[in-house]
Amino acid sequence: MLVLSRKPGEKVVITGGITISVLEVVGCRVKLGIEAPDQVRVLRAEMARWLEPYEAPRAAAPQQDSP
């Protein structure tokens, strides 16, 4: 895990066109802005865990060729 310190207005750039911006820090809360290509899904961790049971069967299903 990479751990960084950033101030409001500063950014972190990740390959694949993903940019994370620190928008605001108030007390113990940090507001982040995330820019990513349309095909990249960005979810809060609790949403990703909630969707996991629904995503697994679709990922495991064999792909069908279109006629």
mmJSON file of the N, C-alpha and C atoms, coordinates in Angstrom:
{"data_MODEL":{"atom_site":{
"group_PDB":["ATOM","ATOM","ATOM","ATOM","ATOM","ATOM","ATOM","ATOM","ATOM","ATOM","ATOM","ATOM","ATOM","ATOM","ATOM","ATOM","ATOM","ATOM","ATOM","ATOM","ATOM","ATOM","ATOM","ATOM","ATOM","ATOM","ATOM","ATOM","ATOM","ATOM","ATOM","ATOM","ATOM","ATOM","ATOM","ATOM","ATOM","ATOM","ATOM","ATOM","ATOM","ATOM","ATOM","ATOM","ATOM","ATOM","ATOM","ATOM","ATOM","ATOM","ATOM","ATOM","ATOM","ATOM","ATOM","ATOM","ATOM","ATOM","ATOM","ATOM","ATOM","ATOM","ATOM","ATOM","ATOM","ATOM","ATOM","ATOM","ATOM","ATOM","ATOM","ATOM","ATOM","ATOM","ATOM","ATOM","ATOM","ATOM","ATOM","ATOM","ATOM","ATOM","ATOM","ATOM","ATOM","ATOM","ATOM","ATOM","ATOM","ATOM","ATOM","ATOM","ATOM","ATOM","ATOM","ATOM","ATOM","ATOM","ATOM","ATOM","ATOM","ATOM","ATOM","ATOM","ATOM","ATOM","ATOM","ATOM","ATOM","ATOM","ATOM","ATOM","ATOM","ATOM","ATOM","ATOM","ATOM","ATOM","ATOM","ATOM","ATOM","ATOM","ATOM","ATOM","ATOM","ATOM","ATOM","ATOM","ATOM","ATOM","ATOM","ATOM","ATOM","ATOM","ATOM","ATOM","ATOM","ATOM","ATOM","ATOM","ATOM","ATOM","ATOM","ATOM","ATOM","ATOM","ATOM","ATOM","ATOM","ATOM","ATOM","ATOM","ATOM","ATOM","ATOM","ATOM","ATOM","ATOM","ATOM","ATOM","ATOM","ATOM","ATOM","ATOM","ATOM","ATOM","ATOM","ATOM","ATOM","ATOM","ATOM","ATOM","ATOM","ATOM","ATOM","ATOM","ATOM","ATOM","ATOM","ATOM","ATOM","ATOM","ATOM","ATOM","ATOM","ATOM","ATOM","ATOM","ATOM","ATOM","ATOM","ATOM","ATOM","ATOM","ATOM","ATOM","ATOM","ATOM","ATOM","ATOM","ATOM"],
"id":[1,2,3,4,5,6,7,8,9,10,11,12,13,14,15,16,17,18,19,20,21,22,23,24,25,26,27,28,29,30,31,32,33,34,35,36,37,38,39,40,41,42,43,44,45,46,47,48,49,50,51,52,53,54,55,56,57,58,59,60,61,62,63,64,65,66,67,68,69,70,71,72,73,74,75,76,77,78,79,80,81,82,83,84,85,86,87,88,89,90,91,92,93,94,95,96,97,98,99,100,101,102,103,104,105,106,107,108,109,110,111,112,113,114,115,116,117,118,119,120,121,122,123,124,125,126,127,128,129,130,131,132,133,134,135,136,137,138,139,140,141,142,143,144,145,146,147,148,149,150,151,152,153,154,155,156,157,158,159,160,161,162,163,164,165,166,167,168,169,170,171,172,173,174,175,176,177,178,179,180,181,182,183,184,185,186,187,188,189,190,191,192,193,194,195,196,197,198,199,200,201],
"type_symbol":["N","C","C","N","C","C","N","C","C","N","C","C","N","C","C","N","C","C","N","C","C","N","C","C","N","C","C","N","C","C","N","C","C","N","C","C","N","C","C","N","C","C","N","C","C","N","C","C","N","C","C","N","C","C","N","C","C","N","C","C","N","C","C","N","C","C","N","C","C","N","C","C","N","C","C","N","C","C","N","C","C","N","C","C","N","C","C","N","C","C","N","C","C","N","C","C","N","C","C","N","C","C","N","C","C","N","C","C","N","C","C","N","C","C","N","C","C","N","C","C","N","C","C","N","C","C","N","C","C","N","C","C","N","C","C","N","C","C","N","C","C","N","C","C","N","C","C","N","C","C","N","C","C","N","C","C","N","C","C","N","C","C","N","C","C","N","C","C","N","C","C","N","C","C","N","C","C","N","C","C","N","C","C","N","C","C","N","C","C","N","C","C","N","C","C","N","C","C","N","C","C"],
"label_atom_id":["N","CA","C","N","CA","C","N","CA","C","N","CA","C","N","CA","C","N","CA","C","N","CA","C","N","CA","C","N","CA","C","N","CA","C","N","CA","C","N","CA","C","N","CA","C","N","CA","C","N","CA","C","N","CA","C","N","CA","C","N","CA","C","N","CA","C","N","CA","C","N","CA","C","N","CA","C","N","CA","C","N","CA","C","N","CA","C","N","CA","C","N","CA","C","N","CA","C","N","CA","C","N","CA","C","N","CA","C","N","CA","C","N","CA","C","N","CA","C","N","CA","C","N","CA","C","N","CA","C","N","CA","C","N","CA","C","N","CA","C","N","CA","C","N","CA","C","N","CA","C","N","CA","C","N","CA","C","N","CA","C","N","CA","C","N","CA","C","N","CA","C","N","CA","C","N","CA","C","N","CA","C","N","CA","C","N","CA","C","N","CA","C","N","CA","C","N","CA","C","N","CA","C","N","CA","C","N","CA","C","N","CA","C","N","CA","C","N","CA","C","N","CA","C","N","CA","C","N","CA","C","N","CA","C"],
"label_alt_id":[null,null,null,null,null,null,null,null,null,null,null,null,null,null,null,null,null,null,null,null,null,null,null,null,null,null,null,null,null,null,null,null,null,null,null,null,null,null,null,null,null,null,null,null,null,null,null,null,null,null,null,null,null,null,null,null,null,null,null,null,null,null,null,null,null,null,null,null,null,null,null,null,null,null,null,null,null,null,null,null,null,null,null,null,null,null,null,null,null,null,null,null,null,null,null,null,null,null,null,null,null,null,null,null,null,null,null,null,null,null,null,null,null,null,null,null,null,null,null,null,null,null,null,null,null,null,null,null,null,null,null,null,null,null,null,null,null,null,null,null,null,null,null,null,null,null,null,null,null,null,null,null,null,null,null,null,null,null,null,null,null,null,null,null,null,null,null,null,null,null,null,null,null,null,null,null,null,null,null,null,null,null,null,null,null,null,null,null,null,null,null,null,null,null,null,null,null,null,null,null,null],
"label_comp_id":["MET","MET","MET","LEU","LEU","LEU","VAL","VAL","VAL","LEU","LEU","LEU","SER","SER","SER","ARG","ARG","ARG","LYS","LYS","LYS","PRO","PRO","PRO","GLY","GLY","GLY","GLU","GLU","GLU","LYS","LYS","LYS","VAL","VAL","VAL","VAL","VAL","VAL","ILE","ILE","ILE","THR","THR","THR","GLY","GLY","GLY","GLY","GLY","GLY","ILE","ILE","ILE","THR","THR","THR","ILE","ILE","ILE","SER","SER","SER","VAL","VAL","VAL","LEU","LEU","LEU","GLU","GLU","GLU","VAL","VAL","VAL","VAL","VAL","VAL","GLY","GLY","GLY","CYS","CYS","CYS","ARG","ARG","ARG","VAL","VAL","VAL","LYS","LYS","LYS","LEU","LEU","LEU","GLY","GLY","GLY","ILE","ILE","ILE","GLU","GLU","GLU","ALA","ALA","ALA","PRO","PRO","PRO","ASP","ASP","ASP","GLN","GLN","GLN","VAL","VAL","VAL","ARG","ARG","ARG","VAL","VAL","VAL","LEU","LEU","LEU","ARG","ARG","ARG","ALA","ALA","ALA","GLU","GLU","GLU","MET","MET","MET","ALA","ALA","ALA","ARG","ARG","ARG","TRP","TRP","TRP","LEU","LEU","LEU","GLU","GLU","GLU","PRO","PRO","PRO","TYR","TYR","TYR","GLU","GLU","GLU","ALA","ALA","ALA","PRO","PRO","PRO","ARG","ARG","ARG","ALA","ALA","ALA","ALA","ALA","ALA","ALA","ALA","ALA","PRO","PRO","PRO","GLN","GLN","GLN","GLN","GLN","GLN","ASP","ASP","ASP","SER","SER","SER","PRO","PRO","PRO"],
"label_asym_id":["A","A","A","A","A","A","A","A","A","A","A","A","A","A","A","A","A","A","A","A","A","A","A","A","A","A","A","A","A","A","A","A","A","A","A","A","A","A","A","A","A","A","A","A","A","A","A","A","A","A","A","A","A","A","A","A","A","A","A","A","A","A","A","A","A","A","A","A","A","A","A","A","A","A","A","A","A","A","A","A","A","A","A","A","A","A","A","A","A","A","A","A","A","A","A","A","A","A","A","A","A","A","A","A","A","A","A","A","A","A","A","A","A","A","A","A","A","A","A","A","A","A","A","A","A","A","A","A","A","A","A","A","A","A","A","A","A","A","A","A","A","A","A","A","A","A","A","A","A","A","A","A","A","A","A","A","A","A","A","A","A","A","A","A","A","A","A","A","A","A","A","A","A","A","A","A","A","A","A","A","A","A","A","A","A","A","A","A","A","A","A","A","A","A","A","A","A","A","A","A","A"],
"label_entity_id":["1","1","1","1","1","1","1","1","1","1","1","1","1","1","1","1","1","1","1","1","1","1","1","1","1","1","1","1","1","1","1","1","1","1","1","1","1","1","1","1","1","1","1","1","1","1","1","1","1","1","1","1","1","1","1","1","1","1","1","1","1","1","1","1","1","1","1","1","1","1","1","1","1","1","1","1","1","1","1","1","1","1","1","1","1","1","1","1","1","1","1","1","1","1","1","1","1","1","1","1","1","1","1","1","1","1","1","1","1","1","1","1","1","1","1","1","1","1","1","1","1","1","1","1","1","1","1","1","1","1","1","1","1","1","1","1","1","1","1","1","1","1","1","1","1","1","1","1","1","1","1","1","1","1","1","1","1","1","1","1","1","1","1","1","1","1","1","1","1","1","1","1","1","1","1","1","1","1","1","1","1","1","1","1","1","1","1","1","1","1","1","1","1","1","1","1","1","1","1","1","1"],
"label_seq_id":[1,1,1,2,2,2,3,3,3,4,4,4,5,5,5,6,6,6,7,7,7,8,8,8,9,9,9,10,10,10,11,11,11,12,12,12,13,13,13,14,14,14,15,15,15,16,16,16,17,17,17,18,18,18,19,19,19,20,20,20,21,21,21,22,22,22,23,23,23,24,24,24,25,25,25,26,26,26,27,27,27,28,28,28,29,29,29,30,30,30,31,31,31,32,32,32,33,33,33,34,34,34,35,35,35,36,36,36,37,37,37,38,38,38,39,39,39,40,40,40,41,41,41,42,42,42,43,43,43,44,44,44,45,45,45,46,46,46,47,47,47,48,48,48,49,49,49,50,50,50,51,51,51,52,52,52,53,53,53,54,54,54,55,55,55,56,56,56,57,57,57,58,58,58,59,59,59,60,60,60,61,61,61,62,62,62,63,63,63,64,64,64,65,65,65,66,66,66,67,67,67],
"pdbx_PDB_ins_code":[null,null,null,null,null,null,null,null,null,null,null,null,null,null,null,null,null,null,null,null,null,null,null,null,null,null,null,null,null,null,null,null,null,null,null,null,null,null,null,null,null,null,null,null,null,null,null,null,null,null,null,null,null,null,null,null,null,null,null,null,null,null,null,null,null,null,null,null,null,null,null,null,null,null,null,null,null,null,null,null,null,null,null,null,null,null,null,null,null,null,null,null,null,null,null,null,null,null,null,null,null,null,null,null,null,null,null,null,null,null,null,null,null,null,null,null,null,null,null,null,null,null,null,null,null,null,null,null,null,null,null,null,null,null,null,null,null,null,null,null,null,null,null,null,null,null,null,null,null,null,null,null,null,null,null,null,null,null,null,null,null,null,null,null,null,null,null,null,null,null,null,null,null,null,null,null,null,null,null,null,null,null,null,null,null,null,null,null,null,null,null,null,null,null,null,null,null,null,null,null,null],
"Cartn_x":[0.847,0.0,0.891,0.593,1.288,0.501,1.175,0.526,1.118,0.242,0.669,-0.013,0.649,0.032,-0.218,-1.408,-1.776,-2.547,-2.43,-3.174,-4.323,-5.341,-6.421,-5.875,-6.391,-5.95,-4.883,-4.253,-3.234,-3.875,-3.15,-3.697,-2.751,-3.312,-2.552,-2.986,-2.023,-2.324,-1.945,-2.886,-2.687,-2.785,-1.967,-2.044,-3.457,-3.763,-5.095,-6.033,-5.488,-6.326,-7.103,-6.619,-7.309,-6.581,-7.334,-6.782,-7.631,-6.984,-7.674,-7.249,-8.229,-7.962,-8.481,-7.711,-8.18,-8.93,-10.224,-11.049,-11.15,-11.274,-11.522,-11.168,-10.628,-10.383,-11.021,-11.969,-12.639,-12.622,-11.852,-11.746,-11.185,-11.933,-11.515,-12.07,-12.709,-13.31,-12.512,-12.345,-11.631,-12.583,-12.74,-13.58,-12.653,-12.852,-12.023,-12.822,-12.159,-12.741,-11.98,-12.69,-12.048,-12.459,-11.476,-11.707,-11.182,-12.037,-11.631,-12.373,-11.82,-12.525,-13.882,-14.81,-16.162,-16.183,-15.234,-15.251,-14.677,-14.155,-13.618,-14.69,-15.039,-16.042,-15.356,-15.905,-15.377,-16.483,-16.212,-17.206,-16.592,-17.42,-16.999,-16.824,-15.933,-15.634,-16.884,-17.757,-18.951,-19.89,-19.912,-20.738,-20.116,-18.797,-18.116,-18.364,-18.304,-18.57,-20.022,-20.95,-22.363,-22.65,-21.968,-22.186,-21.457,-20.444,-19.633,-20.452,-21.444,-22.193,-22.925,-23.3,-24.025,-23.084,-21.869,-20.895,-20.225,-19.972,-19.233,-19.891,-21.204,-21.798,-21.679,-21.784,-21.689,-20.263,-19.264,-17.876,-17.516,-18.136,-17.827,-18.568,-19.632,-20.422,-19.602,-19.708,-18.958,-19.461,-18.544,-18.893,-19.48,-20.559,-21.167,-20.798,-20.463,-20.144,-21.416,-21.385,-22.541,-22.563,-23.766,-23.828,-23.553],
"Cartn_y":[-1.176,0.0,1.237,2.129,3.417,4.41,5.075,6.067,7.43,8.381,9.722,10.765,11.871,13.036,14.051,14.592,15.592,16.696,17.882,19.033,19.316,20.057,20.428,21.097,20.677,21.202,20.344,19.461,18.59,17.327,16.657,15.505,14.325,13.151,11.929,11.401,11.094,10.597,9.125,8.303,6.866,6.548,5.614,5.26,4.856,4.955,4.612,5.805,7.005,8.201,8.457,7.974,8.164,9.229,10.227,11.306,11.457,11.503,11.707,13.062,13.919,15.268,15.398,16.031,16.355,17.672,17.638,18.834,19.634,18.915,19.615,18.699,19.273,18.546,19.353,18.726,19.383,18.401,18.719,17.809,16.469,15.414,14.043,13.607,14.494,14.131,14.707,13.878,14.296,14.13,15.163,15.084,14.91,13.798,13.478,13.618,14.019,14.012,12.98,12.125,11.073,11.222,11.392,11.447,10.147,9.453,8.189,8.031,7.244,6.981,6.322,6.483,5.942,4.441,3.695,2.242,1.777,2.687,2.334,2.559,1.507,1.614,2.098,3.122,3.666,3.537,2.762,2.518,2.732,3.124,3.101,1.631,1.34,-0.048,-0.796,-0.15,-0.849,-1.23,-0.425,-0.763,-1.916,-1.937,-3.018,-4.346,-4.365,-5.596,-6.019,-5.069,-5.376,-5.969,-5.473,-5.95,-7.252,-7.621,-8.805,-10.063,-10.428,-11.66,-11.616,-10.439,-10.305,-10.298,-9.804,-9.703,-11.045,-11.863,-13.114,-14.063,-14.334,-15.258,-14.755,-13.449,-12.895,-13.044,-12.843,-12.966,-14.412,-15.37,-16.781,-17.386,-16.739,-17.258,-17.24,-18.3,-18.313,-17.233,-16.647,-15.613,-16.248,-15.707,-16.208,-15.284,-15.909,-15.125,-14.616,-13.385,-12.809,-13.313,-13.631,-14.081,-12.969],
"Cartn_z":[0.0,0.0,0.0,-0.889,-0.933,-0.081,0.83,1.7,1.369,1.043,0.662,1.534,1.709,2.338,1.232,1.159,0.161,0.852,0.327,0.829,-0.124,0.34,-0.57,-1.827,-2.967,-4.25,-4.905,-4.142,-4.713,-5.275,-6.183,-6.884,-6.842,-7.106,-7.31,-8.673,-9.535,-10.875,-10.945,-11.436,-11.583,-13.069,-13.536,-14.956,-15.329,-16.597,-17.072,-17.063,-16.895,-16.943,-15.666,-14.53,-13.253,-12.447,-11.983,-11.165,-9.914,-8.764,-7.486,-6.953,-6.676,-6.176,-4.749,-3.889,-2.545,-2.665,-2.455,-2.606,-1.315,-0.184,1.075,2.241,3.295,4.535,5.655,6.353,7.474,8.639,9.664,10.807,10.358,10.609,10.239,8.899,8.171,6.883,5.73,4.709,3.502,2.327,1.529,0.336,-0.861,-1.607,-2.76,-4.045,-5.094,-6.431,-7.248,-7.957,-8.74,-10.195,-11.055,-12.498,-13.089,-13.869,-14.484,-15.802,-16.722,-17.979,-17.704,-18.632,-18.462,-18.201,-18.777,-18.631,-17.287,-16.473,-15.158,-14.108,-13.391,-12.329,-11.062,-10.438,-9.187,-8.15,-7.086,-6.041,-4.666,-3.712,-2.316,-1.923,-0.992,-0.608,-0.156,0.588,1.079,-0.071,-1.116,-2.286,-3.068,-3.187,-3.896,-3.19,-1.859,-1.099,-1.272,-1.31,-1.452,-2.829,-3.862,-5.226,-5.536,-4.743,-5.016,-5.306,-4.493,-4.77,-6.111,-6.567,-7.839,-9.03,-8.831,-9.92,-10.215,-9.187,-9.359,-10.359,-10.287,-11.261,-12.698,-12.9,-14.243,-14.781,-13.912,-14.329,-14.648,-13.935,-14.118,-15.311,-15.79,-16.907,-18.191,-19.01,-20.262,-21.217,-21.964,-22.913,-24.172,-24.676,-25.894,-27.051,-28.186,-29.373,-30.009,-30.462,-31.157,-32.591,-33.131,-34.529,-35.504],
"occupancy":[1.0,1.0,1.0,1.0,1.0,1.0,1.0,1.0,1.0,1.0,1.0,1.0,1.0,1.0,1.0,1.0,1.0,1.0,1.0,1.0,1.0,1.0,1.0,1.0,1.0,1.0,1.0,1.0,1.0,1.0,1.0,1.0,1.0,1.0,1.0,1.0,1.0,1.0,1.0,1.0,1.0,1.0,1.0,1.0,1.0,1.0,1.0,1.0,1.0,1.0,1.0,1.0,1.0,1.0,1.0,1.0,1.0,1.0,1.0,1.0,1.0,1.0,1.0,1.0,1.0,1.0,1.0,1.0,1.0,1.0,1.0,1.0,1.0,1.0,1.0,1.0,1.0,1.0,1.0,1.0,1.0,1.0,1.0,1.0,1.0,1.0,1.0,1.0,1.0,1.0,1.0,1.0,1.0,1.0,1.0,1.0,1.0,1.0,1.0,1.0,1.0,1.0,1.0,1.0,1.0,1.0,1.0,1.0,1.0,1.0,1.0,1.0,1.0,1.0,1.0,1.0,1.0,1.0,1.0,1.0,1.0,1.0,1.0,1.0,1.0,1.0,1.0,1.0,1.0,1.0,1.0,1.0,1.0,1.0,1.0,1.0,1.0,1.0,1.0,1.0,1.0,1.0,1.0,1.0,1.0,1.0,1.0,1.0,1.0,1.0,1.0,1.0,1.0,1.0,1.0,1.0,1.0,1.0,1.0,1.0,1.0,1.0,1.0,1.0,1.0,1.0,1.0,1.0,1.0,1.0,1.0,1.0,1.0,1.0,1.0,1.0,1.0,1.0,1.0,1.0,1.0,1.0,1.0,1.0,1.0,1.0,1.0,1.0,1.0,1.0,1.0,1.0,1.0,1.0,1.0,1.0,1.0,1.0,1.0,1.0,1.0],
"B_iso_or_equiv":[0.0,0.0,0.0,0.0,0.0,0.0,0.0,0.0,0.0,0.0,0.0,0.0,0.0,0.0,0.0,0.0,0.0,0.0,0.0,0.0,0.0,0.0,0.0,0.0,0.0,0.0,0.0,0.0,0.0,0.0,0.0,0.0,0.0,0.0,0.0,0.0,0.0,0.0,0.0,0.0,0.0,0.0,0.0,0.0,0.0,0.0,0.0,0.0,0.0,0.0,0.0,0.0,0.0,0.0,0.0,0.0,0.0,0.0,0.0,0.0,0.0,0.0,0.0,0.0,0.0,0.0,0.0,0.0,0.0,0.0,0.0,0.0,0.0,0.0,0.0,0.0,0.0,0.0,0.0,0.0,0.0,0.0,0.0,0.0,0.0,0.0,0.0,0.0,0.0,0.0,0.0,0.0,0.0,0.0,0.0,0.0,0.0,0.0,0.0,0.0,0.0,0.0,0.0,0.0,0.0,0.0,0.0,0.0,0.0,0.0,0.0,0.0,0.0,0.0,0.0,0.0,0.0,0.0,0.0,0.0,0.0,0.0,0.0,0.0,0.0,0.0,0.0,0.0,0.0,0.0,0.0,0.0,0.0,0.0,0.0,0.0,0.0,0.0,0.0,0.0,0.0,0.0,0.0,0.0,0.0,0.0,0.0,0.0,0.0,0.0,0.0,0.0,0.0,0.0,0.0,0.0,0.0,0.0,0.0,0.0,0.0,0.0,0.0,0.0,0.0,0.0,0.0,0.0,0.0,0.0,0.0,0.0,0.0,0.0,0.0,0.0,0.0,0.0,0.0,0.0,0.0,0.0,0.0,0.0,0.0,0.0,0.0,0.0,0.0,0.0,0.0,0.0,0.0,0.0,0.0,0.0,0.0,0.0,0.0,0.0,0.0],
"pdbx_formal_charge":[null,null,null,null,null,null,null,null,null,null,null,null,null,null,null,null,null,null,null,null,null,null,null,null,null,null,null,null,null,null,null,null,null,null,null,null,null,null,null,null,null,null,null,null,null,null,null,null,null,null,null,null,null,null,null,null,null,null,null,null,null,null,null,null,null,null,null,null,null,null,null,null,null,null,null,null,null,null,null,null,null,null,null,null,null,null,null,null,null,null,null,null,null,null,null,null,null,null,null,null,null,null,null,null,null,null,null,null,null,null,null,null,null,null,null,null,null,null,null,null,null,null,null,null,null,null,null,null,null,null,null,null,null,null,null,null,null,null,null,null,null,null,null,null,null,null,null,null,null,null,null,null,null,null,null,null,null,null,null,null,null,null,null,null,null,null,null,null,null,null,null,null,null,null,null,null,null,null,null,null,null,null,null,null,null,null,null,null,null,null,null,null,null,null,null,null,null,null,null,null,null],
"auth_seq_id":[1,1,1,2,2,2,3,3,3,4,4,4,5,5,5,6,6,6,7,7,7,8,8,8,9,9,9,10,10,10,11,11,11,12,12,12,13,13,13,14,14,14,15,15,15,16,16,16,17,17,17,18,18,18,19,19,19,20,20,20,21,21,21,22,22,22,23,23,23,24,24,24,25,25,25,26,26,26,27,27,27,28,28,28,29,29,29,30,30,30,31,31,31,32,32,32,33,33,33,34,34,34,35,35,35,36,36,36,37,37,37,38,38,38,39,39,39,40,40,40,41,41,41,42,42,42,43,43,43,44,44,44,45,45,45,46,46,46,47,47,47,48,48,48,49,49,49,50,50,50,51,51,51,52,52,52,53,53,53,54,54,54,55,55,55,56,56,56,57,57,57,58,58,58,59,59,59,60,60,60,61,61,61,62,62,62,63,63,63,64,64,64,65,65,65,66,66,66,67,67,67],
"auth_comp_id":["MET","MET","MET","LEU","LEU","LEU","VAL","VAL","VAL","LEU","LEU","LEU","SER","SER","SER","ARG","ARG","ARG","LYS","LYS","LYS","PRO","PRO","PRO","GLY","GLY","GLY","GLU","GLU","GLU","LYS","LYS","LYS","VAL","VAL","VAL","VAL","VAL","VAL","ILE","ILE","ILE","THR","THR","THR","GLY","GLY","GLY","GLY","GLY","GLY","ILE","ILE","ILE","THR","THR","THR","ILE","ILE","ILE","SER","SER","SER","VAL","VAL","VAL","LEU","LEU","LEU","GLU","GLU","GLU","VAL","VAL","VAL","VAL","VAL","VAL","GLY","GLY","GLY","CYS","CYS","CYS","ARG","ARG","ARG","VAL","VAL","VAL","LYS","LYS","LYS","LEU","LEU","LEU","GLY","GLY","GLY","ILE","ILE","ILE","GLU","GLU","GLU","ALA","ALA","ALA","PRO","PRO","PRO","ASP","ASP","ASP","GLN","GLN","GLN","VAL","VAL","VAL","ARG","ARG","ARG","VAL","VAL","VAL","LEU","LEU","LEU","ARG","ARG","ARG","ALA","ALA","ALA","GLU","GLU","GLU","MET","MET","MET","ALA","ALA","ALA","ARG","ARG","ARG","TRP","TRP","TRP","LEU","LEU","LEU","GLU","GLU","GLU","PRO","PRO","PRO","TYR","TYR","TYR","GLU","GLU","GLU","ALA","ALA","ALA","PRO","PRO","PRO","ARG","ARG","ARG","ALA","ALA","ALA","ALA","ALA","ALA","ALA","ALA","ALA","PRO","PRO","PRO","GLN","GLN","GLN","GLN","GLN","GLN","ASP","ASP","ASP","SER","SER","SER","PRO","PRO","PRO"],
"auth_asym_id":["A","A","A","A","A","A","A","A","A","A","A","A","A","A","A","A","A","A","A","A","A","A","A","A","A","A","A","A","A","A","A","A","A","A","A","A","A","A","A","A","A","A","A","A","A","A","A","A","A","A","A","A","A","A","A","A","A","A","A","A","A","A","A","A","A","A","A","A","A","A","A","A","A","A","A","A","A","A","A","A","A","A","A","A","A","A","A","A","A","A","A","A","A","A","A","A","A","A","A","A","A","A","A","A","A","A","A","A","A","A","A","A","A","A","A","A","A","A","A","A","A","A","A","A","A","A","A","A","A","A","A","A","A","A","A","A","A","A","A","A","A","A","A","A","A","A","A","A","A","A","A","A","A","A","A","A","A","A","A","A","A","A","A","A","A","A","A","A","A","A","A","A","A","A","A","A","A","A","A","A","A","A","A","A","A","A","A","A","A","A","A","A","A","A","A","A","A","A","A","A","A"],
"auth_atom_id":["N","CA","C","N","CA","C","N","CA","C","N","CA","C","N","CA","C","N","CA","C","N","CA","C","N","CA","C","N","CA","C","N","CA","C","N","CA","C","N","CA","C","N","CA","C","N","CA","C","N","CA","C","N","CA","C","N","CA","C","N","CA","C","N","CA","C","N","CA","C","N","CA","C","N","CA","C","N","CA","C","N","CA","C","N","CA","C","N","CA","C","N","CA","C","N","CA","C","N","CA","C","N","CA","C","N","CA","C","N","CA","C","N","CA","C","N","CA","C","N","CA","C","N","CA","C","N","CA","C","N","CA","C","N","CA","C","N","CA","C","N","CA","C","N","CA","C","N","CA","C","N","CA","C","N","CA","C","N","CA","C","N","CA","C","N","CA","C","N","CA","C","N","CA","C","N","CA","C","N","CA","C","N","CA","C","N","CA","C","N","CA","C","N","CA","C","N","CA","C","N","CA","C","N","CA","C","N","CA","C","N","CA","C","N","CA","C","N","CA","C","N","CA","C","N","CA","C","N","CA","C","N","CA","C"],
"pdbx_PDB_model_num":[1,1,1,1,1,1,1,1,1,1,1,1,1,1,1,1,1,1,1,1,1,1,1,1,1,1,1,1,1,1,1,1,1,1,1,1,1,1,1,1,1,1,1,1,1,1,1,1,1,1,1,1,1,1,1,1,1,1,1,1,1,1,1,1,1,1,1,1,1,1,1,1,1,1,1,1,1,1,1,1,1,1,1,1,1,1,1,1,1,1,1,1,1,1,1,1,1,1,1,1,1,1,1,1,1,1,1,1,1,1,1,1,1,1,1,1,1,1,1,1,1,1,1,1,1,1,1,1,1,1,1,1,1,1,1,1,1,1,1,1,1,1,1,1,1,1,1,1,1,1,1,1,1,1,1,1,1,1,1,1,1,1,1,1,1,1,1,1,1,1,1,1,1,1,1,1,1,1,1,1,1,1,1,1,1,1,1,1,1,1,1,1,1,1,1,1,1,1,1,1,1]
}}}
